[in-house]
Every structure is written in structure tokens, then in C-alpha cells.
Amino acid sequence: MTQTRPGIPDRAEADERFSDLITLTQRLTAVLTERQEALRSNNPLANPAAHDDMLKLANLYRAEIQRVRADRTLVAAVDPKLRQTLKSATRAFEATLGLYLQGLDAISAVTEGLVRAIGEEVAAARAGPAGYGPRGRTGAAHTPARTNAQAAIALNQKA
């Protein structure tokens, strides 16, 4: 590590680290865009390798961002143009991430709704036949408003 003063990175090192972070951010944005397109086409499992790449890139991104935040001298030493490029790349990444998360939320809501509807249908099918209701009717015509309502039973002790 070349340093101009102890503990302070030189500009070339800072520029290289920021260039790497910019490339990483752009790659992560591209992978997220690809995953977002897979969600839009209703095929979120289209490319499992892209999901693995996204996880690896996200972990690298998180680690690099933490290193940059921990070393403020690096930020001070970097070329201002690179700093601005990183800000722009980060804004694009955050926008893409927001759209991707919206897509995941939509898929989650649809999936939960389907599971709930299927569960209700299964529960209704397993409920079994209903007893006799008013005027000798059976079935849904006399189903109580509450699903957990208890039926009253009259017993004749003489029988």
C-alpha cells in the first residue's frame, strides 16, 4: 500500500478503490435489472445463476461500502469526478433496487393471496356436510355468519 503520509492513502490508491466500487455497483445494478425483467416475465427462476451472482455481488458491495465508510481519508483522497460517478452509480442502483423490491412485494402479495384462497377452499371441502337448518334445509342456505359458531343440540332424555 503506497501512502503519502502514514495512515493516509495516496490518490492513485483511492481512485483505484473507487473505480472498483463503481464497477461493482454497475454490475450489481445490471444483475438486478436482469432479475427484475425475470420477475416481469413471470419467470423469477429463469436464471438461478443470476441469483447467485446477485448475492455474491451484494455481499462484496456491502463489504466495500463498509470499508469506504470506515476510512474517511480514502474519500478525501479520491478524485472528485470519481466520487460524483460513484454517487450517480449508487443512485441508479438504489432506484433499480427499489423497483426490484416492488416486484418482489407484488409477487409475494399474489402468492399469499393464492395460498390463502387454496387454504380456504381446502378447509371448506373438509368441513363435511352441514346439519339440518330451519325448515329442514341443508347446506349453505343456513350457514351461520361466524365460521366458528357452535350448533345447538337438543337431546330427549326419554329416548
C-alpha positions in Angstrom: 0.0 0.0 0.0 1.6 3.3 -1.1 1.0 6.1 1.2 2.0 9.7 1.1 1.7 10.0 4.9 1.2 7.3 7.5 -2.4 6.3 7.6 -3.4 8.4 4.6 -3.8 6.6 1.2 -2.5 8.3 -1.9 -4.8 9.5 -4.7 -3.9 6.6 -7.0 -5.0 4.0 -4.4 -8.2 5.9 -3.5 -9.0 6.3 -7.2 -8.5 2.6 -7.8 -10.7 1.6 -4.8 -13.4 4.0 -6.0 -13.2 2.7 -9.6 -13.6 -0.9 -8.4 -16.6 0.2 -6.3 -18.1 1.9 -9.3 -17.7 -1.2 -11.4 -19.1 -3.4 -8.7 -22.1 -1.1 -8.3 -22.8 -1.1 -12.0 -22.5 -4.9 -12.2 -24.9 -5.2 -9.3 -27.3 -2.8 -11.0 -27.2 -4.8 -14.2 -27.9 -8.1 -12.4 -30.8 -6.5 -10.5 -32.2 -5.3 -13.8 -31.9 -8.8 -15.3 -33.7 -10.2 -12.2 -36.4 -7.5 -12.5 -37.0 -8.5 -16.1 -37.4 -12.1 -15.0 -40.0 -11.0 -12.4 -41.9 -9.0 -15.1 -41.9 -12.0 -17.4 -43.4 -14.1 -14.6 -40.4 -16.4 -14.5 -38.4 -15.4 -11.4 -36.4 -18.6 -11.5 -35.4 -18.2 -15.2 -31.7 -17.9 -14.4 -30.7 -19.3 -11.0 -27.0 -18.4 -11.6 -28.0 -14.7 -11.8 -29.5 -15.0 -8.3 -26.2 -16.5 -7.0 -24.3 -13.7 -8.8 -26.6 -11.1 -7.2 -26.0 -12.5 -3.7 -22.2 -12.5 -4.2 -22.1 -9.0 -5.7 -24.4 -7.7 -2.9 -22.0 -9.1 -0.2 -19.0 -7.6 -2.0 -20.8 -4.3 -2.3 -21.7 -4.3 1.4 -18.2 -5.1 2.4 -16.7 -2.4 0.2 -19.1 0.3 1.3 -18.3 -0.5 4.9 -14.5 -0.2 4.1 -15.1 3.1 2.5 -17.2 4.4 5.3 -14.6 3.2 7.9 -11.8 5.0 6.1 -12.8 8.7 5.6 -9.2 9.5 4.4 -9.9 7.4 1.3 -12.9 9.6 0.5 -10.9 12.7 1.0 -8.1 11.5 -1.3 -10.2 10.4 -4.2 -10.7 12.4 -7.4 -13.9 14.4 -7.1 -15.1 13.2 -10.6 -14.9 9.6 -9.4 -16.7 10.5 -6.2 -19.5 12.0 -8.4 -19.5 9.0 -10.7 -20.0 6.7 -7.7 -22.8 8.8 -6.4 -24.6 8.6 -9.8 -24.0 4.8 -9.9 -25.3 4.4 -6.4 -28.5 6.5 -7.2 -29.1 4.2 -10.2 -28.5 1.1 -8.1 -30.9 2.4 -5.4 -33.6 3.1 -8.0 -33.2 -0.3 -9.6 -33.3 -1.9 -6.2 -36.5 -0.1 -5.3 -38.2 -1.3 -8.4 -37.0 -4.9 -7.8 -38.3 -4.8 -4.3 -41.7 -3.6 -5.5 -41.8 -6.5 -7.9 -41.0 -8.9 -5.1 -43.7 -7.4 -2.9 -46.2 -7.8 -5.7 -45.3 -11.4 -6.3 -45.4 -12.0 -2.6 -48.9 -10.5 -2.3 -50.2 -12.6 -5.2 -48.7 -15.8 -3.8 -50.0 -15.1 -0.3 -53.5 -14.5 -1.8 -53.4 -17.7 -3.7 -52.2 -19.7 -0.7 -55.0 -18.2 1.4 -57.6 -18.9 -1.2 -56.5 -22.5 -1.7 -56.4 -22.9 2.1 -60.0 -21.6 2.4 -61.2 -24.0 -0.3 -59.5 -27.0 1.3 -61.0 -26.0 4.7 -64.4 -25.7 3.1 -64.1 -29.0 1.4 -63.1 -30.7 4.6 -65.8 -29.1 6.7 -68.1 -32.0 5.8 -71.9 -31.9 5.3 -73.9 -29.4 7.3 -76.7 -30.5 9.5 -80.3 -29.6 9.0 -81.3 -26.0 9.4 -84.5 -24.1 9.6 -87.4 -25.7 7.7 -85.3 -28.8 7.0 -82.8 -27.2 4.7 -79.2 -28.3 4.5 -76.1 -26.7 3.2 -75.0 -23.1 2.7 -78.6 -21.7 2.9 -78.4 -21.7 6.7 -74.7 -21.4 7.3 -74.1 -19.2 10.4 -72.4 -15.8 9.8 -69.5 -16.8 12.0 -67.4 -19.7 10.8 -66.6 -20.9 14.3 -70.2 -20.7 15.6 -71.4 -23.7 17.6 -74.6 -25.5 16.7 -77.2 -26.0 19.4 -78.2 -29.6 20.1 -81.4 -30.7 21.8 -81.5 -34.0 23.5 -84.5 -36.0 24.5 -83.7 -38.0 27.6 -86.8 -40.2 27.2 -85.5 -41.9 24.1 
